Amino acid sequence: MSILTWTYIMVGLTFGLYIFIAWISRVRDTKGFYVAGGGVPPLANGMATAADWMSAASFISMAGLISFLGYTGSIYLMGWTGGYVLLALLLAPYLRKFGKYTVPDFVGDRYYSDIARVVALICAIFVSLTYVCGQMRGVGIVFSRFLEVPVNTGVLIGMAIVFFYAGLGGMKGITWTQVAQYSVLIVAYIIPAVFISMKITGTPIPQIGFGSHVQEGQYAGQFLLDTLDKLNHDLGFTAYTQPGAKSMLDVFCITFALMVGTAGLPHVIIRFYTVPSVRAARLSAGYALLFIAILYTTAPAVAAFARYNMIDTINNKPYAEAPSWFKNWEKTGLIAWVDKNKDGIIQYRAGKAIVGKPKFIEKDGKKVLTNKVTNSPNELYVDRDIMVLANPEIANLPAWVIALVAAGGLAAALSTASGLLLVIASSIAHDLYYRMINRRATEKQRLMVGRIMIGLAVCVAGYFGINPPGFVAQVVAFAFGLAASSFFPIIVLGIFSSRTNREGAICGMLVGIIFTAAYIINIKFMHGTAWFLGISAEGIGTVGMVLNFIVTILVSSLTKAPPKEIQELVQSIRTPRGAGAAVDH
């Protein structure tokens, strides 16, 4: 069977499973909608958390970035993995003990202020929308290639699917759907990695194959990483295992922003409210870290295999004899070739082939590239987000494996998108509508508001999925920076400092997120420069976080201390035994 047929089968079966789970898990009360009734077993919650956290950025884009950036791309591995450890050990158990539905709920009650609640709500929506845009983009890329539809159409299909099972089942439906999605995405990631590792190095374990010898071809007998260093050097790139052009300060800031951003992501934090106890929260965090490690230790190998295979199969080859994978992806507009010297040979070198992303017009029944051509010797544009998805095709694996990867990419994007959408819905329906506007709202009214908010959020996310501000992993990195600069300091100080008050929290959150958002918008949308010590948009969240800490502590020290009952509450959260379940649903 063809790749298209297999893709319809794989995607159809997995989507049918997700919808079936959402239907049987549908909820009729707010506790089920917001926190799955608080009774999810730790193992299942660990799988759901892993699926929620490992988004399209982890599955689709991270290995693609490492493939192109080499050593420098490891910042994403270190940041995202280290951040989850930070979250599991430092924050999750204490937040679970506090016992609230949402992060704005925690902020509002801990800082005894509706203004603080609203500021946190705005931050949660801003962070979540930024993050979910990257997921919608990932969905569109998968559909565009494997179902042979335009990227925009793929985004619209993904919007409809996510809205259905997120709106119907709430957190309960999402949780059990994410258990299934984790199973799909991890199998889809590991199987092709094993196949390709065997083909290139003769080793079935990708993590070992990554450091092994190439098995055949002109580089047979050489270490894979040595081969990649030589290939990159010959093509004018920085050696694969050497640091790139980023400064050490920028590398540190990006890594740290990803770490603390992970620990401040509202859609991950809310997962620890779905388990029955603090002990269960700790257990589920441990399970999640194990499940995450399976993919994250495989990603560097997948990146190296993809880089090696791509260069080996197309560079210096006649365009007329280009492999089928190249022609297939060229149809999506995510690969573009410009024959600058008119010799009919694909020349892949350092530098940009064209200005911006490829734009085409129809001329005499053919697609014609309209971008301005650069002066660099490079003739090839390759969207980094396609590398994991194209990898099985490049390696000439069976059609069913290629289709499985498509299903896995969709599972990764949709699982995270659904969790993010629920954060947006619960923040507005619970924290704004119920807690501040209509305390007498019935269960039915609150559920209706939540589902309407999911619909609106899906529409906004779809728009930015169609008009993305960067690669999937870059867009997600912006969300992590916003989370780092807004939530992380307030949550840490809220747990570990009884002196931190509402005035400090409000000022800190506003300063952190406004500074970070303005810096990112200036660089990415207004084409400004990285004016603060050369720190990139992906790393500025670290500076925003420091500003948040400074402002919060300074303002808190200059204003009235929190009420006695709030200080006692903070102490009780950290107390191993006794009170601490301040539940006000």
C-alpha positions, -999 to +999 in steps of 0.1 A: +000+000+000+010+036-006+022+060+021-011+080+017-032+049+022-012+038+053-015+074+067-053+074+063-053+040+082-030+051+110-044+085+115-080+073+112-074+045+138-057+068+163-082+097+158-110+072+162-095+060+195-091+095+208-127+104+200-140+072+215-120+078+247-133+114+249-169+102+244-168+076+271-150+100+295-173+130+289-181+150+320-211+168+334-195+185+364-168+211+368-144+190+389-143+164+362-139+192+336-111+210+354-091+183+373-105+149+360-123+144+394-089+143+412-087+105+410-063+097+382-038+070+391-001+081+393+010+058+364-017+071+341-011+107+351+026+102+344+019+091+309-006+119+304+019+145+318+046+132+295+022+135+265+010+169+276+046+182+280+062+165+250+046+187+223+051+191+186+083+209+196+097+178+213+085+153+186+087+173+154+110+203+159+136+196+185+155+169+166+152+191+135+169+220+154+196+197+167+201+184+132+208+218+118+224+234+149+244+204+161+260+210+195+242+243+200+208+225+196+215+207+229+202+238+247+167+225+241+175+191+255+191+205+286+165+232+292+133+212+288+146+181+306+162+201+335+130+221+338+109+191+344+132+179+372+129+214+387+091+213+385+088+177+399+111+183+429+105+220+437+069+229+429+045+200+421+040+185+455+034+218+472+010+230+446-009+198+449-011+202+486-026+237+481-054+220+462-065+245+437-079+240+402-056+264+383-025+285+386-045+318+387-065+302+415-033+296+435-021+331+428-054+347+437-058+329+470-021+329+480-018+366+473-053+373+486-061+395+457-085+395+427-062+418+409-034+393+413-058+366+401-066+386+369-030+394+362-021+357+365-051+348+343-039+371+316-004+357+319-018+321+317-038+329+286-009+347+269+015+319+276-009+291+266-020+308+234+016+313+224+024+277+231-007+262+214+001+282+182+032+261+178+011+229+182-013+239+155+016+247+132+029+212+138-005+196+130-006+216+097+029+204+087+020+167+093-013+169+074+003+189+045+027+161+036+010+129+046-026+137+037-015+158+008-035+189+018-023+225+022-007+234+056-036+258+063-062+230+057-042+207+080-044+234+107-082+236+103-086+198+106-065+198+138-086+226+152-118+207+147-104+175+163-090+192+194-121+212+200-142+181+199-124+160+225-112+189+247-147+205+248-165+172+253-144+154+280-126+183+297-096+173+318-110+138+324-113+131+286-080+148+279-062+128+305-072+094+292-068+105+256-033+117+265-024+082+279-033+068+245-014+096+227+017+090+247+016+053+237+012+063+200+039+090+200+066+071+218+061+040+196+061+062+165+094+079+176+113+048+187+105+023+158+120+044+130+149+054+152+157+017+157+153+009+119+176+038+109+202+031+135+204-005+122+207+008+086+234+033+093+254+018+122+242-018+125+232-011+161+195-015+171+197+009+201+197+045+187+215+059+218+244+036+211+243+039+173+247+077+178+283+070+190+290+041+166+307+037+132+290+041+099+284+007+085+285+012+047+291+037+019+321+060+014+323+068+051+322+031+063+343+025+094+343+061+105+324+073+136+291+089+127+298+121+146+333+124+130+316+120+096+291+147+104+319+170+115+337+165+082+305+169+061+295+201+079+331+215+075+332+207+038+299+224+032+309+255+051+289+249+083+303+248+119+314+213+128+285+193+142+300+187+176+313+222+180+295+253+195+279+276+170+278+313+167+257+319+199+275+335+228+279+316+260+257+341+278+229+336+252+232+298+254+229+300+292+199+323+291+180+302+266+187+270+286+177+286+319+146+302+304+135+268+291+142+252+325+123+277+346+097+281+319+089+244+321+084+248+359+060+276+353+039+262+325+003+262+336-009+232+315+018+210+331+013+223+367-025+216+364-018+179+359-007+175+395-042+185+406-057+155+389-042+129+413-057+120+447-028+129+470+005+147+474+023+113+474+005+104+441+017+138+427+053+129+435+049+094+420+033+107+388+062+132+384+087+104+386+068+083+361+065+113+338+103+119+339+109+083+330+085+084+300+100+117+289+136+104+291+128+077+266+122+102+238+147+128+249+176+104+250+167+092+215+163+127+199+201+134+195+205+101+176+174+109+154+189+143+146+223+129+136+208+102+115+185+127+097+214+151+090+236+123+076+209+108+054+197+142+041+232+153+029+240+118+016+209+115-005+205+149-021+237+170-020+255+173-054+229+151-070+211+160-102+177+175-095+162+153-122+173+122-102+163+136-068+149+109-045+111+106-040+112+120-005+126+152-018+099+156-045+072+147-020+082+173+005+088+199-022+051+198-030+044+211+005+066+242+000+087+232+030+117+224+008+127+247-021+155+244-046+169+273-067+193+264-095+216+295-091+243+283-115+220+266-139+238+233-138+209+212-127+228+200-096+215+204-060+241+224-041+236+224-003+260+248+014+262+272+043+240+303+040+205+311+030+193+301-005+164+326-005+151+355+015+124+344+039+103+313+036+093+300+001+065+317-017+051+303-049+027+314-077+011+292-103+025+297-138+017+275-168+004+248-144+036+248-124+047+263-090+072+291-095+093+304-065+089+341-061+114+348-033+145+370-038+175+348-043+206+354-021+242+356-031+253+326-010+263+294-028+235+275-011+207+265-034+185+246-009+159+258+016+149+231+041+123+238+068+138+225+100+104+212+112+103+185+086+134+165+096+118+140+120+088+136+097+109+132+066+135+110+083+118+076+076+113+086+039+149+097+036+160+064+050+136+046+026+117+028+054+085+009+048+053+030+041+037+019+074+066+032+094+063+066+076+026+067+083+032+058+120+055+088+124+027+110+110+003+096+136+029+102+163+035+138+153-002+144+154-005+127+188+023+149+202+008+182+189-028+174+198-021+161+233-004+194+243-029+215+224-058+200+243-041+206+277-033+242+268-068+249+256-082+235+289-059+259+308-074+288+288-109+276+293-106+269+330-088+302+337-116+322+322-146+300+333-134+293+368-111+322+378-128+350+360-165+340+354-171+320+386-147+334+411-152+371+401-183+377+380-210+352+390-204+332+422-239+318+418-232+302+384-245+266+381-224+237+370-241+238+336-233+275+331-197+271+341-192+241+318-209+261+289-185+291+295-155+267+295-165+251+262-171+285+246-137+296+257-121+265+242-138+273+209-125+309+209-090+298+219-090+272+191-098+299+166-069+322+178-045+293+179-055+283+144-048+318+130-013+318+144-008+282+133-015+294+098+007+326+102+035+314+126+061+338+139+089+311+136+097+274+137+076+252+160+103+249+186+111+286+184+074+296+190+073+271+219+105+286+233+088+320+234+060+305+255+086+291+279+102+325+282+069+341+290+061+314+316+096+319+331+092+357+334+056+356+348+048+325+368+080+309+381+091+336+405+056+341+419+050+304+424+084+299+441+081+329+464+044+320+470+055+286+484+088+294+501+084+330+513+057+340+536+067+377+534+059+380+497+027+400+494+001+408+468+016+442+458+049+425+451+033+396+431+013+420+409+042+443+401+066+414+396+043+395+371+035+427+351+072+438+349+084+403+339+059+395+312+056+430+297+094+432+294+098+397+279+068+401+255+080+435+243+115+422+237+102+392+217+077+413+197+105+438+189+128+412+175+104+388+158+076+411+145+093+445+143+127+432+131+145+449+159+179+439+173+188+419+204+198+450+222+202+436+258+237+421+259+230+403+226+205+379+243+181+364+218+143+363+219+144+327+230+166+335+260+152+368+272+128+351+296+157+346+319+162+383+322+124+388+326+125+362+354+153+380+373+134+413+369+103+396+383+122+383+413+138+417+420+106+437+417+085+412+437+110+411+466+116+448+466+080+459+465+071+432+491+097+446+514+085+481+511+048+474+516+027+457+543+033+421+551+006+395+541-022+388+567-013+363+595-036+336+581-018+338+547+016+334+563+003+304+583-011+290+551+023+293+534+039+275+564+013+247+562+020+240+525+055+230+533+047+211+565+049+173+559+019+166+581-012+185+591-032+211+573-026+224+539-055+213+517-069+248+513-097+237+490-123+262+478-139+249+447 
